[in-house]
Amino acid sequence: MSRSFLRRLAPAAIVTASLTLAGCGYNDFQRLDEHSKAAWSEVLNQYQRRADLIPNLVATVKGEANFEQETLTRVIEARAKATSIQLTPEMLADPQAMERFQQAQGQLGGALSRLLAVAENYPNLKANQAFQDLRVQLEGTENRITVARNGYIKTVQEYNILARSFPTNLTAMVLSYAPKAGFTVANEQEISQPPAVDFGGGAAKR
């Protein structure tokens, strides 16, 4: 086979390969993979924002005499656990890792809700402007977390449909594109809307 023939054949082979890759969903996998990683990074950013607010919240609450120590301790311990569990984009295909991450973040959210509810029993805290500002920031952060999680869920659903549908599932199998872990069915309804954190005097729920 002559070199000139190979040179003429090469462009055609490239075009054929490109069309084959496009038809098997390769480009869609790349696009959705990048989107899901970006969406997950936003989820992590918002969780980190919440974690960063907690030390100031704890310091403010500690200034209130006789505040329930058990409630404060639970927040501190839950924050330590939540920030110790790292879930990188490369680990998103691990459902168990996702479950551990969710549980830790859920425990932190519950502990925070309890603290804010208990704080309603302390007039000095309710009148403390720094405490009020932190509560408002936490409320905004919870809303951002919900938006970020829902964005991630949507992107992962698109990716997983592609990974499980024929013929793109063949591409996923050949190139090891495993389905990504989403949020569990157990808390799917909960994360479809912001947590009902009551900053007006009622009991806080999560």
Stockholm file with secondary structure:
# STOCKHOLM 1.0

chainA/1-206         MSRSFLRRLAPAAIVTASLTLAGCGYNDFQRLDEHSKAAWSEVLNQYQRRADLIPNLVATVKGEANFEQETLTRVIEARAKATSIQLTPEMLADPQAMERFQQAQGQLGGALSRLLAVAENYPNLKANQAFQDLRVQLEGTENRITVARNGYIKTVQEYNILARSFPTNLTAMVLSYAPKAGFTVANEQEISQPPAVDFGGGAAKR
#=GR chainA/1-206 SS CCHHHHHHHHHHHHHHHHHHHHHTTHHHHHHHHHHHHHHHHHHHHHHHHHHHHHHHHHHHHHTSTTCCHHHHHHHHHHHHHHHHCCCCGGGTTCHHHHHHHHHHHHHHHHHHHHHHHHHTTCHHHHTCHHHHHHHHHHHHHHHHHHHHHHHHHHHHHHHHHHHHSTTHHHHHHHTTCCCCCCCCGGGTTGGGSCCCCCCSSSCCCC
#=GC SS_cons         CCHHHHHHHHHHHHHHHHHHHHHTTHHHHHHHHHHHHHHHHHHHHHHHHHHHHHHHHHHHHHTSTTCCHHHHHHHHHHHHHHHHCCCCGGGTTCHHHHHHHHHHHHHHHHHHHHHHHHHTTCHHHHTCHHHHHHHHHHHHHHHHHHHHHHHHHHHHHHHHHHHHSTTHHHHHHHTTCCCCCCCCGGGTTGGGSCCCCCCSSSCCCC
//
